[in-house]
Amino acid sequence: MVALTKGRKTARFAGGGIRNLPVAAAAVCFTGGLAIAAAGFARPGRQGQGGDNAAKAADAATYRAVGVFMEDVTGGAANGDVRVDIQEGIFLFANSAEGDAIAQADIGRPCFIIDDQTVAKTNPNSTRAVAGIVQEVGPEGVWVDVSLTNSALAA
C-alpha cells in the first residue's frame, strides 16, 4: 500500500448516513428521537426490558443505536410491515441527572441510552445500550455521535 500523492474520489456507504430499516410491530417512533435496532427492527431508544436485571441486560445487549428518526412512524401489526428513514450523525440529547450526568471529562467516551431523548454516563447492571460517543457537553445537553458503527464498536 502507498499513501495518496493526489486527491481521489472516495465512495460512500448508505447514501451519506441515511438508513432505511423495518420498524418493530406497534413501535411509535417520533422525528428526532434516538433510534435503535432491536433484533434488526427499528424502535425508539430505551433501556433493556424484562423481569429482572439479567433479563434487562440480555435484552439491552441486542440493541444497537443507529441514529435519529427522520419522520414520525408507527409500526404495523407485524415486525417489518412499515419502514423508516434514520439519519446517522452528531445529535443533541438531554443529559441524565446528578450522579449519572455526562460531564466535560466524558468527551470521547461512550454514553448510554435511557430513552429516545436522554443519555447517561453509566450502564448499571448492563441494562443500557451504547448510544454513541460523547462529542460535546453543555447546558443545552449532550452532543452524541450516533451510528451503527459507533454503537457496535463501543458495546
N, C-alpha and C positions, 0 to 999 in steps of 0.2 A: 504494500500500500504506500502511496505517496500523497503527501499533503497537497491541497489545492495550490495552484500557481496562478489561477484566474477564476473569475466568477463562473457559476454554473446554475442551471435551473434545477431546483430541488423539488421532488414530488411530495405532495401532502396526502395524508391518510384521512378518510372520513370527512372530506369537504370542509376542512378548516375547523374541526372540533364540534361538528353537529352530528349527533347520533339520532337514529330513529329506532325506538325499541317498542316491543309489545308491552302493554300495560297489564298489571295483575288484575284479576277479577275484582270488580267493585271498588278499586282503589281510586280515591279522589285526589287528583293532582292539580295544584294551583301554579299559575305562571310565576316564575321566580323562586319557587320552592326547591329546596335541595332534593335531588332525585337520586334514588339508589336502585341498583339492580339486585333483586332478591330472587335467587334461583332463576336468573335470566329475565325476569319481568320487572318493568319499571313500577315504582311506587314511591310515595313520599318518604323522606328520611325519617327514621325512628330508631329507638333503642330496641334491643332484642326482646322478643316476646316469649312467654312461657310461664309455667307454674313456679319455677324456682330459678336460682341463678345459673345453674348448669344448663337448663333448657334455654334461658335467655342468651347465654353465651354461645351455645350451639347455633341458635337462630341468627344472632348477630354475625357469626363467622361466615354466614352465607351472603352477607350484604357487601356490595361494592358501590361507593359513591361514584356517580357518573357525570354530574353537572347539575344544571338547574332546568326546570321545565320551561319551555318556550311558549306554552299555551295551557289553558285550563282544559282538563280532560277527566272523564270518569271511566274506569274500566268497565267492560261489559260483563255478561253473565259468566263467561269463562276467561281464563287467562289467555291473553293474546287477541281477544275479539276487537280491541282498539289499539292503535299505535300512537306514539307521542314523540315529538322532536325535543331533544335535550341538548343544551349547549355546554361544552366544557369551557373552563376559563377561571379567572380570578373574580370572586364574588364576595359581597358583604353580607355577613350573617350576624345575628345577635350573639353577644358573649354570654356565657353562663355566669352564674352568681358566685360571689365570695370565694371560697377556697377552691372552686372549680373553674374560676375565671382565667382566661388566657391573658398573659401579660407580655410586655415588650420582649422579655427574655425568651419567649417561646417562638419567636420568629425563626422560620426554617424547620420547625418541628411539626409532627402530625398533631391534628386535633380530632375530636371525636363527635359523633352525631348524637344530639339529644332528640331533636325533632327536625322538621323540614325548614326551620328558620334559625335554629340555635345550635351552637357548637360549644364544646367544653375541652378543658385541658386534660382531663383524666378519663380512664376507662375502667371504672370499678367492676371487679369480678368479670372482666372481659365481656361485658354486656353491651358495649357500644362499638360500632364500626368506625373505621377511619373516615373522616370527612374529606381530608386533604391536608395540604401543607400550609401553615400559617405564613402569610406574606407581610401583613401589617396589622397593628392593633391601635385603636383609637377610641375616643369617647362614643363614636357612632357605631362601633362594633369591631368585628374581626374580618379582615380580608383573607380569603382562603382560596388556594389554587386547587380546584376540584376537577379531577379527571379520573377515568377508569385506571389509567396507568399509575397515577399517584396513589390511588386507593389500594390497588393491588400490591404495589411495592412497599407501602408503609404498613400494611396489615401484618 
